[in-house]
Amino acid sequence: MGGALFGRQQIWVMICGAFCLQYVFWFYISWLPTYLQKAQHISITRAGYVAALPFIAGAVGVLVGGKISDWLVLRGVVPFTARRVVVAVGALLTAGAMLATAFSTDTVTAVSLLTIGMFTYSLTTGCYWAVASDIMQTPRFVASISSIQNFGGFLGGACAPILTGVLLDHFGGFEAAIIVTSLLALTSAGLYGVMLRRSIPS
């Protein structure tokens, strides 16, 4: 049955959605300090402190995302729906923040938008994992589904540093790389919010 999971459309939606979500996260992990130095002309010492702001916001976002999904469940929303809606909305807000970052014209605005983007991305984190446990009516394959989804996420994480570097080399600036990141966040919102509508039967 584990291998048969790959025959389910929902599994491929989750793989692709995870790819897009984790691409966003690894863009932050791998390129944020360089962006602050090269694009915003912040010294390497100061960039270390400034780069911490999005991740502090992200730590708060993880907790807030979980609280929102629990609040929805307490008000009668099916857990599977509550989790994926939070993932979709968080990814959609992240796409907007990243797109605005690409066209920002001053350092304060750019850093603020990147901080907002990490907060909204982090709203998805706990719910992203909960989707894997809620999508089936039986807990039997939770570990398999979580691992498969995480596989897609790791692929996105592997591609983010490389593709960002290629785009920087080709275009000579961060705008295109950030726009691509925004579009992938938007894609993830569509996958979890629109395509992942049905749970997998037991």
Stockholm file with secondary structure:
# STOCKHOLM 1.0

chainA/1-202         MGGALFGRQQIWVMICGAFCLQYVFWFYISWLPTYLQKAQHISITRAGYVAALPFIAGAVGVLVGGKISDWLVLRGVVPFTARRVVVAVGALLTAGAMLATAFSTDTVTAVSLLTIGMFTYSLTTGCYWAVASDIMQTPRFVASISSIQNFGGFLGGACAPILTGVLLDHFGGFEAAIIVTSLLALTSAGLYGVMLRRSIPS
#=GR chainA/1-202 SS CTGGGGGCHHHHHHHHHHHHHHHHHHHHHHHHHHHHHHTSCCCHHHHHHHHHHHHHHHHHHHHHHHHHHHHHHHTTCCHHHHHHHHHHHHHHHHHHHHHHHHTCCSHHHHHHHHHHHHHHHHHHHHHHHHHHHHSBSSGGGHHHHHHHHHHHHHHHHHHHHHHHHHHHHHHSSSHHHHHHHHHHHHHHHHIIIIICCSCBCC
#=GC SS_cons         CTGGGGGCHHHHHHHHHHHHHHHHHHHHHHHHHHHHHHTSCCCHHHHHHHHHHHHHHHHHHHHHHHHHHHHHHHTTCCHHHHHHHHHHHHHHHHHHHHHHHHTCCSHHHHHHHHHHHHHHHHHHHHHHHHHHHHSBSSGGGHHHHHHHHHHHHHHHHHHHHHHHHHHHHHHSSSHHHHHHHHHHHHHHHHIIIIICCSCBCC
//
